[in-house]
Amino acid sequence: MRISDKTNPTEYRAVEDRYDEMTYRRCGNSGILLPAISLGLWHNFGFLDNLEVARNILRTAFDAGVTHFDLANNYGPPYGSAEENFGLLLKRDFARYRDELIISSKAGYDMWAGPYGNLGSRKYLVASCDQSLKRMGLDYVDIFYHHRPDPDTPLEETMGALDHLVRQGKALYVGISNYPADLAQQAFDILKSLGTPCLIHQPKYSMFERWVEDDLLGTLDDNGVGCIAFSPLAQGMLTNKYIDGIPEDSRAAKGMTYLEKSQVEAQLPKIKQLHQIAVERGQKLSQMALSWLLKDDRVTSVLIGASSPNQLLDNLESLEKLEFDEDEIRKIDEVLTS
Ligand SMILES: NC(=O)c1ccc[n+]([C@@H]2O[C@H](COP(=O)([O-])OP(=O)(O)OC[C@H]3O[C@@H](n4cnc5c(N)ncnc54)[C@H](OP(=O)(O)O)[C@@H]3O)[C@@H](O)[C@H]2O)c1
């Protein structure tokens, strides 16, 4: 695999062998296969980021068979800018590959001022999807998600809005994110009754965040719904990045992100022990963290972030070793539960 920085600014041609090495997994009971590793654009793709780096990350990903790019209305900063940049790069580099891509967006968190730019009303979801399509220059997204549960809007209204977007041709499939198992089940039942089955659930899942193991993964399996795990590297904590301190160019060092230095410091003893286990397995910690999630075939894909093409390539190597022996599983569990 290689970094795709062929710097001809106008002409990008994906490499011919891009599908040779990637593993694709079926998303629940659907017709869709997703790459085992997908790329999220939450960070590193906004107006404050370097567009050429972003472009090389996308090219590198696509050249390695990563066919799924995940966005949301408010990714940036500022809000909307990741979609706008992605739209620009899609037009420049990927227009001819649109039918080889699964592009997702979401609405559910704060997006615009006033009572209609947040949470789960039909008004918000439909308007937000229209805005996302405009920013990305797309006729449709492949997956449109409700980003988080809204306790004050009837679930029928929110799921009805997702179904409506599919019927309008603005989304091919729908998903939900951050829903607990019981509410997810209700959402699946409503969507099924409307004739738009839920394709996928996007929960936070990593070695450091294992809530999905209690009920959610079982519920998804029972309903034939796929699972794409977000922040599988715990925003970079499950990599070698922080072992010797907090680098200046890291997410934890930048003030405006959701990763606090104190969080990293609290996890450091576990990070170091996990790193040791990874080395004994012949992997980097980031690779082991991804392999560990993918050993469960109920996990369709892991949705990583990357601030450079090299990080992405590093992480793709996790696919070369997905098996764990009992001793490794036990040692990892001991560290995680200590
Ligand atoms: N549905 C939701 O509510 C929700 C919430 C959050 C995220 N998401 C989705 O999930 C995607 C991924 O989330 P995430 O960015 O938090 O995922 P992550 O994969 O846990 O963290 C990505 C960060 O880890 C570091 N990293 C990655 N590979 C590395 C490597 N090999 N070596 C060293 N450091 C490495 C980089 O940090 P540095 O930038 O510090 O280099 C990178 O930006 C998002 O883009 C978004 O699509 C969804």
The ligand as a Gaussian input file, in Angstrom:
#p B3LYP/6-31G(d) Opt

LIG

0 1
 N      -21.798000       9.142000      15.590000
 C      -21.136000       9.899000      16.427000
 O      -21.679000      10.462000      17.387000
 C      -19.677000      10.071000      16.209000
 C      -18.864000      10.690000      17.196000
 C      -17.498000      10.787000      16.957000
 C      -16.952000      10.278000      15.776000
 N      -17.756000       9.714000      14.847000
 C      -17.228000       9.194000      13.563000
 O      -16.118000       8.356000      13.810000
 C      -14.981000       8.823000      13.080000
 C      -13.719000       8.493000      13.803000
 O      -13.706000       9.090000      15.092000
 P      -12.316000       9.461000      15.733000
 O      -11.608000      10.411000      14.837000
 O      -12.562000       9.831000      17.153000
 O      -11.593000       8.018000      15.637000
 P      -10.292000       7.363000      16.219000
 O       -9.835000       6.481000      15.110000
 O      -10.585000       6.784000      17.541000
 O       -9.231000       8.557000      16.426000
 C       -8.609000       9.154000      15.333000
 C       -7.361000       9.900000      15.794000
 O       -6.438000       9.000000      16.351000
 C       -5.121000       9.342000      15.959000
 N       -4.579000       8.250000      15.166000
 C       -5.215000       7.469000      14.246000
 N       -4.383000       6.539000      13.759000
 C       -3.208000       6.710000      14.361000
 C       -1.972000       6.050000      14.264000
 N       -1.803000       4.991000      13.464000
 N       -0.951000       6.473000      15.051000
 C       -1.111000       7.532000      15.888000
 N       -2.272000       8.207000      16.020000
 C       -3.308000       7.791000      15.254000
 C       -5.231000      10.643000      15.185000
 O       -5.140000      11.689000      16.129000
 P       -4.367000      13.056000      15.849000
 O       -5.368000      13.872000      15.112000
 O       -4.082000      13.543000      17.234000
 O       -3.151000      12.727000      15.028000
 C       -6.632000      10.556000      14.635000
 O       -7.153000      11.817000      14.303000
 C      -15.262000      10.331000      12.934000
 O      -14.512000      10.930000      11.899000
 C      -16.732000      10.313000      12.649000
 O      -16.953000       9.955000      11.297000
 C      -19.093000       9.593000      15.049000

